[in-house]
């Protein structure tokens, strides 16, 4: 019932970890990892990718950049 989360941390017994993984796998939406080891920078950061489709300009990114500058 938690809102959207990017991961869960558990430092305890393997039986509880297994139950938590199963509960996380039943959630709707994105896959939520269960982190059982030491936290890393990757566990604590959010990455977003942006893709600009230049198909409408015939694949010419320069035309698209000129249109945006105008």
C-alpha positions as CSV (number, residue, x, y, z in Angstrom):
1,X,0.0,0.0,0.0
2,X,3.0,2.3,-0.1
3,X,3.2,5.0,-2.7
4,X,5.7,4.8,-5.6
5,X,9.1,3.8,-4.2
6,X,12.5,3.1,-5.9
7,X,13.7,0.4,-3.6
8,X,13.5,-1.2,-0.2
9,X,16.3,-1.9,2.2
10,X,16.4,-5.0,4.5
11,X,19.2,-6.0,6.7
12,X,18.0,-9.1,8.5
13,X,17.2,-12.8,8.2
14,X,16.9,-14.5,4.8
15,X,13.3,-15.8,5.4
16,X,12.0,-12.2,5.9
17,X,14.0,-11.1,2.9
18,X,12.3,-13.7,0.8
19,X,8.8,-12.7,2.0
20,X,9.7,-9.0,1.2
21,X,10.8,-9.8,-2.3
22,X,7.6,-11.7,-2.9
23,X,5.5,-8.8,-1.6
24,X,7.5,-6.3,-3.8
25,X,7.0,-8.5,-6.8
26,X,3.2,-8.4,-6.4
27,X,3.2,-4.6,-6.6
28,X,1.8,-2.9,-9.7
29,X,4.1,-0.7,-11.7
30,X,7.9,-0.7,-11.9
31,X,10.1,-3.4,-10.4
32,X,11.2,-2.5,-6.9
33,X,14.5,-4.0,-5.8
34,X,15.2,-5.3,-2.3
35,X,18.6,-4.1,-1.2
36,X,20.1,-6.5,1.4
37,X,23.8,-5.4,1.3
38,X,25.6,-2.2,1.8
39,X,24.1,0.8,0.1
40,X,25.9,2.2,-2.9
41,X,25.7,5.5,-4.7
42,X,23.6,3.8,-7.4
43,X,21.1,2.7,-4.8
44,X,20.6,6.3,-3.7
45,X,20.4,8.2,-7.0
46,X,17.8,8.7,-9.7
47,X,18.7,8.7,-13.3
48,X,16.5,10.0,-16.1
49,X,17.0,9.8,-19.9
50,X,15.6,12.2,-22.4
51,X,15.3,11.2,-26.1
52,X,14.4,13.8,-28.7
53,X,12.9,12.3,-31.8
54,X,14.2,14.1,-34.9
55,X,12.2,12.1,-37.3
56,X,9.8,15.0,-38.1
57,X,12.9,17.0,-39.3
58,X,14.0,14.2,-41.6
59,X,16.4,13.0,-38.9
60,X,18.3,16.3,-39.2
61,X,19.0,17.5,-35.6
62,X,20.4,20.8,-37.0
63,X,17.0,21.7,-38.5
64,X,15.3,20.9,-35.2
65,X,17.8,23.1,-33.3
66,X,17.3,26.0,-35.7
67,X,13.5,25.8,-35.3
68,X,13.8,25.8,-31.5
69,X,16.1,28.9,-31.6
70,X,13.7,30.9,-33.8
